[in-house]
């Protein structure tokens, strides 16, 4: 519940971003209060495709969002040719 609360602080989200439960990390990747450093770290998580959620979070650094959205585009093109 905390990871979805609209008034949760970036500091609390950063602490929760280390939680082992994947749904909590997903909530943080899309939360509008998540800060850039937390989102950058979550985008590198190889155990889940959190990078996809980070790509649409306006708090993610613009260069990172662009890179992740380009990755989505390439994946879309690759699946369209298969």
C-alpha positions, 0 to 999 in steps of 0.5 A: 500500500505504501508504494502506491500512496500518492503522497509517499516521499521519494526517500521512502520509495528509494528505500522500498525499491530494494524490496524483494517483492516484484510488485512493489518495485513495479509500483516504484518504477511507475510512481510519480514521486520516484526520483531519478536515481531510483529510476535509473537503478531500477532500469538496470534490474536484469531480473524484471523488465522494470526498464519498460515502466521507467521509460514512461516515468517523467521523473526518469532522466530524459536521456535514459527515457530516450534510450529505453524508448529506443530499446522498445522501438527496436524490440517492436521492430524485431518482433514485427519481422519474426 
